[in-house]
């Protein structure tokens, strides 16, 4: 697809991402603020500008449990907007670098992985209005890909904290208890998600999607793929196959989409939400009736004028 200037849309997205990324090295906006907060010392004359984002690169998105809002990650921040699309509000400042957001079952918190200055990801939560950010995991470990337990009491995530040089699946309660290791396989494990009844775990081991009892036991191979998500009734999975296309149950439902490496998320009406080709999209429970959810995210920047 080309834009009205005759340029390929993928090239436009790449150029915009590079330009915004370069500007972000200089300055960025705090959520809710009218101005721009300085990250580095800017030398020479500056000017403020606003870039309106309508597409994104490597975005992750998740709906609220009531289906009224969507949280998504773009340009190193979390944004919240109505589920019908429209204007997105930034809820994180430059002190956080979040991605992979997912709403708690009661809708009161959003969990995400945050990149720390030490070079690791940790699991955090935040209120949907951007208040009260909390670091849930800490230490010299890489903790990624959080997903909520169905009762909202804690999270599962992947981490290298087992000390064997491989990522395993862990859980952590929100009350401050130490994380607990759930899997002990020999490979690198990632992308955990718990079934709606809380009894089974789906995750990725190497290049395969597996399921296993959350209390321990032999895993079951589902198929080659990544980024699994349980259907609302817990009887099947939606995941990305080896070709990075979406599969519902046993049927591939997308073709030649550039699907971003995050799980699909279900809305209360049975549709699921996912991100591809720079867009936030929905499909019905069977994988048909694709629709885009348009958004507008105003990113305020301060740049040096040369």
Secondary structure as UniProt FT lines:
FT   TURN            4..5
FT   HELIX           9..24
FT   TURN            25..26
FT   STRAND          27..28
FT   TURN            31..32
FT   STRAND          37..38
FT   STRAND          46..53
FT   STRAND          60..63
FT   TURN            65..66
FT   STRAND          69..74
FT   TURN            75..76
FT   STRAND          77..82
FT   TURN            83..84
FT   STRAND          86..90
FT   TURN            94..95
FT   STRAND          98..103
FT   TURN            105..106
FT   STRAND          110..115
FT   TURN            117..118
FT   STRAND          121..126
FT   TURN            128..129
FT   STRAND          134..135
FT   STRAND          143..148
FT   TURN            150..151
FT   STRAND          154..159
FT   TURN            161..162
FT   STRAND          168..173
FT   TURN            174..175
FT   STRAND          180..181
FT   STRAND          189..194
FT   TURN            196..197
FT   STRAND          200..205
FT   TURN            206..207
FT   STRAND          208..213
FT   TURN            214..215
FT   STRAND          220..224
FT   STRAND          226..230
FT   TURN            232..233
FT   STRAND          237..240
FT   TURN            242..243
FT   STRAND          246..248
FT   TURN            249..250
FT   STRAND          251..252
FT   STRAND          265..266
FT   TURN            268..269
FT   STRAND          272..276
FT   TURN            277..278
FT   STRAND          279..283
FT   TURN            285..286
FT   STRAND          291..293
FT   STRAND          295..304
//
